[in-house]
Amino acid sequence: MKISLSILSVSALALCSSVTLAQDSGPASVSTEAVQQAFGAKLDFSDKTDFEDARKGLIAQFTDGVIRDAAGKVVWDMKSYAFENSEKAPSTVNPSLWRQERLNNIAGLFKVTDGIYQVRGLDLSNMTIIEGKSGLIVVDPLVSMETASAAMALYRKNVGQRPVKAVIYSHSHVDHYGGVKGVVTEADVATGKVKVYAPHGFLEHAVSENVYAGTAMSRRAQYMYGALLPKSPSGQVGAGLGKTTSRGTVGLIAPTDLIGQSGQPTEQLNIDGLQIEFQLTPGTEAPAEMNMYIPAYRALGAAENATHTLHNILTIRGAQVRDPSVWSSYLDDAVVRYGSKTDVLFAQHHWPTWGTAKVSAMLADQRDMYRYINDQTLRLINLGYTPLEIADELKTLPPALAKKWYNRDYYGSMSHNVRAVYQRYMGFYDGNPANLNPLPPVEAASKYVKFMGGEDRVIAQARQSYEQGDYRWVAEVMKHVVFANPQSAAGKALLAQALEQMGYQTENGTWRNAMLMGAYELRKGVPKGAAGTATPDTIKAMPLDMYFDYLGIRLNGPKAAQSGDFKLNWVFSNPAETHVVTVRAGALTHRKGDAAPDATATLALTRATLDAITLGQTTFDKAMSDGSIRISGDRSAVTKLFADLDDFPIFFNIVTP
C-alpha cells in the first residue's frame, strides 16, 4: 500500500529558490518615456525629508551586502541593488517608484530613540530591538533564520551582548515571524527562558494562510515580489514595501502568550521590566495584528498599519479582503490614544517618523486615506458603478492626501484597492447578467479572435495600438490571441512587450514585478524550482483540526464520490486526541471527540509520526511496518482516502492557458 501524505511546501510569500531569470527585456518606448517625464513633473522631488529620516540614527551600515545559508547559498543580496545609487530614474522605472526603492536601499542598524533600535534592509521587513531591564525584546524577526541571525549579529557587534528575553510577533505574516530561530532557540522558549508574544488568532492565521490556499498564493507571489527577476533597471527594483523576500530557512516557534483574548481594545504587559501597551487591530493589514506603545520611550510601534506607502486592501497574491473602514478606525484610535504623547512612530517596514506633530499628521493622513477609499467606493457602488468603472473613476486620492509621499501607490494601489472594497461588499458579480455566466478564458478567447477577423488581423491591429502607446488595450486584446493559440509566437511577443511597458510605467512595485514576470514567462516559459514556508515548523504548528481541513481541500471530490463512502477513526496517543474523519459523497468532514463505533477502520498513531510522514521523513508503509501506525478494520478505506488526494504543483500557468 503506497500512500502519500505529503503537504506541499507552499507559501503566501513564495520564497523562491536560488533560480534567477535571465535578462531578456527591451528599452522604454517613446510613449513610456513621455509618461515617466509627465509623472515626474507632478511630484515634489526636491523634498528630501524622507532621505534624512531614512539615514537618521545610523550606527552601522550593512556593508557585506550578502547573507548565505549554511550550505553557502545566497539568501539575501543587497549588492544586487547597487544600480539604484543614481538619483535620476532610468526611463524603464517610474520616477516615484525609483525614489522609494532608493530609500529602501538604505540598510543597516539604526537607533530609533533611547532604548529602541532597528535593523533595516536585511529582508523585506524590519527587525526592531527594544532594550528591557535585563535583556532584549525582539519585534518581528524577519523572514529567514539567516537574515535574522545577521541582524542580531549587527546589533551585538555595535551595541552590546544583552540576551533576548522576549520575542513579539506584531502580526501573522511570515515576514514577521519566519526568522525567529535566528534570534532564539526552541529550547529557550520551552524552558520559559524566553517568552513569545503574539496577537490572539496569530497561529490560526499564520498556518492557514501558508497552507490552505498556499500553492496558489505562492505562485502568484512570485509575480508580486519578482524575486526571480534579475535586479536591474529593466527588471526587479524592489517591491515598494521593501526590496524582496529573503530565501533562507523559515521557522515558527508557537507563541507562549496571546494578547487580546479578553476582547478589550488594549492590553498592558510588563515585559522584562518595560511597560508596553498593546493596541489590538484585528482585520487591518492582517487578521491578527497589534500596535504597541512604550511609555518609557514615548514610542509607538505601528506594526504594518502605518508605513510609507498606501498598503493593500487585497494583496495581488491573494488573501482575505481587509477592511479599510476598520483600519481607518484603529488609526484614529491610535491618534487619540497616543498621538499627543508620542515622539517617534516606527513600523515593521520603512523608516521611522519623528516629532509629535508629524506622527499625528501621518496617522491622520493614512486614516483619512483608508476611509476615503472605503467610503468613496461604497458611494459609487450605490450609484450603480461596477468594479472597473470605480477603478477608472477613483484613480487618485484627493490632492491633500496624494501629495504625501507615504500615501503613494508603491505597494497597494488605488486601482486594485477600490476593487477589493467592491469585492468585500458585493462579491465577484458586477450586477450585469451578461457577466454572470461568462465563457471560460480559452473558449472566450477563441471566439473573440474569430470575431475580430483571425489571429493575423488582430495582431496587425494591436501593433498599431502598441505604436500609439495604448498598452492596456494591446494587453487586453493580445491575451485573447495567446489563450486562443498558446503557440502564437507573434502574439506572445506583442503581449510581453505591452506588459513590459506597462510595468516600466507603473508607480506600484508589485504591479511592476507582476507585469515583468508575465513578460518573462511569455518569452521563456514557466521557470522551475521554488520553496515555500509550509516548513517543518509550520506543519508541526498546525492543530489537527486544521490538518484534516487541509486533507479535505486536497480531496478530489468527483473522484472520491465514485470511490464510495467510509469513516476513519484517527486515535492519537500524543497528544491524546481522537478525530473521526468521514468521506461521504465526495466531501471530507471531521470532528474531534470520541471514536465512532461504526468506523470503517481505526488508525492508532502519534502526532510525531504523522508529522514525520507529512514532511517526507518516513512513509506510511514504513510507519505501519515498524508499528508506528496500527490499523484495525478495513485497510482499503485508508488506501482509498490517500489515492483520492490531489498534489498541488507549485508552478501553474498564469499568462498562458
N, C-alpha and C positions, 0 to 999 in steps of 0.2 A: 504494500500500500504506500504509494508515493504521495505525500501530502505537503503542499506548500502553505506556510502560514505567514510568509514574509509581508511586512508592511513596507512599501517603497519609501526610500529616503527622499522626502519631499519637503518643500519649504515655501512659505509665503514670500521670502526674500530671495529665493533662488540663488543660493550661494554657489557660484559656478566653479568648475574645476579650473585648472591652470590653462585650459584652452583659451587662446586669443585669436580672434578672427583676423584674417589678412586684410590689409587696407586695399580697397578697390572702390574708390569714390571719385566723383567729379568735382569740378570747381563750382563756386557760386555762379548762378546765371546773372545776366544783366538785370533781370527783374528782381532777383533776390538781393543784389547789391543795392538797388533802389529802395527796397523795403527796409534793409538794415539802416541805410542813411536816414530815412524818414523816421524810423523808430528811435534812433539815437537823438534826433532833434527834439523829441518830446520830453526828455527827462534831464534832470539836473546832475550831470556827471561831475560838476565842479564840487559837489558836496562830498567831502572826504571823511565825514564823521564816522561812518562805519569802518573805514580802514584804520582810523585812530583807535576806535573801540576794539577792533579785532586784534590789534597789536598790544593793547594796554595790559600791563601786568605780566608781560612775557618774562619768564625766568630762564627757560632753556628751549631752544628750537629742537625739533625732531630732525636732526642733521643726517642720520643714517638713511632715512627715506624708505628703506626696505625692511620688512619683517618676514622671517622664514619660519616654517614649522620644523619639527624635529628631523624630518627627512630632507630638509633643505629646500622644500618647495616654497616659492614666494606666495605669501598670503596677503601682503599689503605692500603697495609700491607708490609712494608719493613722488618719487623721482620721475615717474612717467608723466607727471603733470607739469614738468618744468617749462614746457612750451607756453604756458599761460602767464609767464612773467611779464610779457609785454602789456602795457596799459591799453594800447589800441587794439580793438577787437578785429580779428580777421573777418573777411566777408562771409565766411562759412559759419559764423556764430552770431546769434543775436547779441547786440552790444550790451543789453541789460543782463542777459544770462552770463556773458563773459565777465562782467563786473562781479556778479555773485560768485562765480567759480574762482576768481582771483581771491576773493575774501575767504572762500572755503579752503584755499591753499595755505592759509596762514596757520601753521601747525606747530604744536609744542606744548609745554607746560606753562600754565598761566596762573597768576594769583588773582582771584576774583575780588577778594577782600580778606581782611584778617580772619584766618581760620578756614577759608574755603579756596580750593584750587580746582582747576580743570585741565584735563588733557584733551586737546582738540586736534583733529586731523590725523588720528591714528585709526580711524574707522569711520563708518557713516555717521555714527553718533558720538557724543562726548562722554567722558567719564568725569564725574565730579567727586572730589575727595574732600571730606569735611573733617576737621580736627575736633575730636571729642576730648573728654577729660584725660583719658589714659591711652587712647589709640585713635584709629581712623574709622570713619563711616564712608563707605564707598557707594556712590549712587550710580547705578546703571553701568555695569562692567562690559560695555561694548558687545560686538557680535561674536568674536572669537577668543579662545583662550590665549592664543599667541599675541594678539594685539593688546588684550587686557594686561597680560604679563609685562609687555613692553611699556605700557602706560604706567604701571606701578613702579617699574624699574626707573623710569624717568623721574617720577616723584621722589623716590627714595634716594636717588643719586644726588638730587639737587635740594631737597628739603629735609628729609630725615627718615629714620628707620622705624617709625612707630608701627605697631602691629594693627591689623584690621580687626575691629571689634564688631562691626555690623556691615551688612550689605542691604541696600534698599533698591528694589525694582520699582521704578516710578510707574511702569505700565507693562502690558502683556505682549509687546512686540519684541521679536528676537534680538534686535539691535540694542536692547536694554537689559538683556539678561544672559545672552549666549556665551559671553566670555568669563562667566563667574568663576570657573575653575582656574583661571589665570590670576585670581585675586585671593581666593580661599580654597580650602580642601573640604571634601565631604566629611572627612573625619572631624575637622574642627567644628563643623556645623552639628554633626551628630552628637558630639560630646557637650554641646552648649557653649563652647568657647566663642563661637561666632553666631550671631542671630541674623536671620534673613527676613526682611520685612517686605510686604507687597500688599497692594490693594485687594480687598475682597473680590473674589472671582478671577484672580490672576491665573491660577493654574488651569482652570477650565478653559479660559480663552487662549492662553499660551499654547496649550496642547491641541485644542480643536482647530485653531487656525492653521497649524502646521501639518495637520493630518487629514481632516475631513475633506476639504477641497484643495489639499496641499499640492497635488500634482499639477492641477490647472493653474493655481496661483504661482507655483514655481516656474512654469513655462512662461506665463505672462510677465512675471517679474524679470525674466531675462531681457525682455523688451524694455521694461520700465527703467531698470537700472543700467542696462547696457554694459554689464560687467564683461561681456565677451568682446565688445568692440575695441578696436585699437584706440589708444589715447592720443588724440591728435586734433588739430583744428577742424578736420572734416570727419572726426569720429566722436568718441565719448569725451566730454569735457567735464562731466560731473552730473549730479542728479538734483541740483538745486538745494536740497536739504543737507547735502554733504557730497563727498566725491563719489563713492560707490560702496558696496558691501565687501568686507574682507572675506577671504576664502579659507579660513582656518578651521580649527576644531570647535564646534558649537556644543555647549553643555547646558545643563539645567540642574540647579540644586533647588529642591522644593522649599518654599517659604516656611519658616518656623512660626511666624506671626503674621496674621492677616489683619489689615487695618480697614475699618469701616463696616464690620459685621453688625454693629448696632443700628446701622441705618442713619446715624447722625451725620450732618454735613461736614463736621470736622472732628478730629480726634487728636489729643495731645499725648505725646510719649516722651519719656526721658530715656535717651539712648546714649550710653557712655557719658553720662553726666551732662548731656546737652538737651535742652528742651526743644522739641520740634512739634509744630502744629501741622497736621496733615489736612488738606482740603480735598475731600473725595470728589472726583469729577467723572463718574461713570458715563459712558455714552458720548464722550467728546472725541478726542483723537483715537482713543481705544475704548473697548467696552469696559475695561478695568484700568483706571488711571487715577493719579492723585498729584496735586501740587503740594509743596511743603514750605512752611515759613519758619525761619530760625531767628527768634527774637534777639538772641545774644549778638548776632552778626547783622541784624536788620537786613536780612536777605530773603528773597522769595525765589524758590525754585519752581519754575512753571512746567516741568516735565516736557511734554511736546505740545502743550496747549497754546503757547505764545512764543513762536520762533520768528526768524527774519524771513518769512515767506507766507503767502496765502497757502494754507495747508489743504488737504484733501477732505472733502465730504464723502467721496467714494474714490479710493485709490484705483488707478487704472489696472493694477494687477488683479483686482477683485478683493472684496471683503464685505462685511456687513456695512450697510449705509449708516453713516454717522448722523448725528442730529445737530445741525448748526444753531438751532434755537436754544437747546440745552447748553451747547458750547458757549454761546454768547452770554447766557445767564451765569455760568460759572465764572467767566471772565469779569462780568460785572460784580459778582460777589467778591472776587479777588481784589478788585479796585476798592470796594467798600471796606473789606476786612483789613487789607494790607497796604493799600496804595500810599497812605499818608505816613506809614512807619517803615517803608522800605527804601533803602539806599541803593540796592543793586538787585536787578532781576536777572537770573541766569536760567538757562534752559538746557535740555539734553541734546540740542543741536545748535550750531552757530555760536555767536559771541554774546557776552552779557550787555545789559543796558544799565548805565549808572545815573544816579540822580533821581530824587523822589518825583519831581515833576515829569521827567522823561519816562520813568517807569509807568506812572499813572496814565500818561498820554498813549504809550504803546498799548497797554492793556485795553484802554478805552477804544482806541482805533481798531484793534483787532476784534473787540466785542462788537463794534458797530459794523465791521466788515462781514462777520458771520451772520449778524442779524439782517443786514441788507440782503445778502444772498438768499437767506431763508424767506424773508417776507416778500421781497420783490418777485421771487419765483412763484410763490403762492398767489400773489396778486395777478400775475399773468396766467397762471393755471385757471383762476376763476374768471378770467376774461376769455378763456377758451383757447389759449395758445398751447401748442404741442411742444415736446421737449426740444426739438431742433429749432423751432421758432423762438423759444425762450432763449436758447443759447445765442441765437443771432441778434436778439433784441438786447439782452443784457451782456454786452461784450466786455464792458469795463465797469469798475466801481466809480462812484462819483469822484470828481477831481480831488476833493479834500482828502479822500482815502487813498485814491490811486497814486497820488504823488509821493506817498510814503514808501520808501524802499522796502520796508518789512511787510508791505501788503501786496507786493508784486507776485506774478504768476509763476514763480520758479519751480514749485513742486505741485501744488494744486493749481487749477485754472478756473477762471470764471466759466468757461465753456463746459467743462465736464462736471463742475460742482453744481451748476444750476440744473443740469440733467439728473444729477444724483438726488437733489431735493425733489424733483418731479417723481423719480422712482420711489423715493421714500413715502410719498403721499399718494401717488396714483398708480404705481406699478409699471409694468413694461408696456402697457397698451396706451396708445395716444388718443383713443376715442374714435378714430376713423375705422369703420368696419372693413374697409379695404385692406387695412393693416392687421386685422385680427387673425387672419389665417393666411399669411403670405407664403409664396413658394419658398422652398429651401434654397440656399445660395447657388448651388450648381445648376439646378433646373431653371431658376430665375435668370441666371447669367446667360445660359444658352438661348433663352427666348429673347432677352434684351439684345444680344449681339445679332441674332437673326433679324429682329425687327429693325435694327439700325443699319441693315444692309450688309452684314457679314463682317468678319474679323478685319480684313484688309481695309475696308472703308472706315471702320471705327477707329483703327489705329491711325490712318491718314488724317482724319479729322481731329483726333486727340493730339497729334503732333502740332497741328496749327494752334490748338489751345495752349499747348506747352510753350510754344514760341511767344505767345501773348502773356505768359506768366500766370495762367489760370490753373494752378497746380491742384487745387481742391477738386475742380471738375475733372481734370485728367485722371486723378486717383479714383474718383467715383466711377468713371467710365471704364478705365482700364482694369479695375478689379473684376468687372464682368467678363472682360476678354480672358483674363487669367483663369477665372473659375469655369468659364465655358471651355477653355482649351489650356490646360496646365502646361502643355508642351510649347506654347507660343513664345518663342524667344523674343520676338519683337514686342509682344505685349508685356512680358515680364520686365524687359529692359526699360520700356517707357514708364511703367508703373514705378519701378525703382527710382528712376530719375525724378519723377514727381514727388515721391515720398522724401527723397533726399533733399530737394529744395525746400519743401515744407519743414523738414527737420532743421535745416540751416536757419530758417527764418524765425522759428518759434522761440519765445522767451522762456518757455517751460522746459526744464531739464528732462523730465520724464517723457514728455511728448517727443523731444528731440531724439532721445535714446530709442523709443519705440519705432519712430519713423526710420531711423538709420538701421536698426536691426531688421526691419521689414525689407528695406532696400538690399541689405546684405543677403538675406535669405532668398530673395527673388533672383539674385545674381549667382549665388553659390550653393543654394540648398540649405537644408536644416543641419546645423552643426551637431556634433556628438560630444557626449561627456559632460556630466554635471553632478553635483552632490547637493544635498539639502540639509534641513535642520531637524528632520524626524530622526534624530540621533539616538544612540542608546539611552541617553538621559531622558529624552523626550518620551521614548517608548516606555521606559520604566515609570515615568511620572504619570502615565495615563491611568486613571481609575479604570477598573474592569468594566464598569458601565460604558465608558467611552470606547474601550477596546471592542466590545461587542456591537456598539453603534457602528464602528468602522467596518466590522465584518459585514454588517447589513448594507453599508454603502458599496462594498466590493461585490456583493452577491449579484450575479447576473439573473435578474428576476424572471425573464421569459424562460431561460434555461432551467432555473430551479423549479419553476411551475410545472415543467414537464417531468422533472426528476421525482416528484412526489413529496408528500409531507412527512415530517418527523419531528421529534423533540429530543433534546440532549440535555442531560444534567452535567454541568461543569462543577465539580466539587474540589475546591482549593483548600489545602491544608495550611498554607502560609502565604497570605493571611487566610483566616478561617472564613471563607465566603462560599456560598453556593449560588450559581446563576443558571437559570433554566432558559435555554435557547430553543425557540420554536421556529421552524421554517414551514410556512403554510401559504399556499397559493402564490409562491414566489416572493414572499415578504418574510424578513427575519425580524422577530421580536424577541425581547429577553426581559427577564425580571430577576431581581436579587431576592433570595428568600430560601424557603425550604425546597428540597429536591422534589421533583414531580414523580409520583409513584407510577405513572403511565408512560414514563420516558422510553424512547426507543433504545437509548444507550446512555451510559453514565461514564464520564471521564473523571478520573481522580489524578490530581497533579498539584504542583506548587506554582505560585506566580513566577518564581525564578525560572522554572522550566519553560513556562510559556514565553517569557522574555527571551530566553536563550534561543528558542525556535524562531521567534519573530525576527531576531537580529541575525539569524543565519549561523549562530554558533553551534547549533546542532540541528537535527531533523526530527520530524515527528516519528519516523520509523526507528531512529536510534533511541529516542526517548522511550518508546514502547519496549524496545529490546532490552534496555538497561533497567527497566522498571520505573523510570521517572514518570511515565504516564501509564495508568492502568485503565483498561476499557472493559466494561461489562455490558452485555446486551448485544444489539445488532451493530457490529462494527461498520457495516456498509453505509449506515447513515452518516458516520463521520467522513467516510470517503466521499459520499455524495456532496456533503457541505463544501469541502475544500476543492472538489472538482468543479464546482459551480462558481468559484470566486474569480473575478477578473483581476489581472495585474494591470496597473496603470503605467503606461510608458511615460517617462519624464519628458520626452520630446514628442510633440504632435504638430501638425501643420497649422499655420495661422494665416499667412498671406497667400497660400495656395491651398486648394482643396485636398 
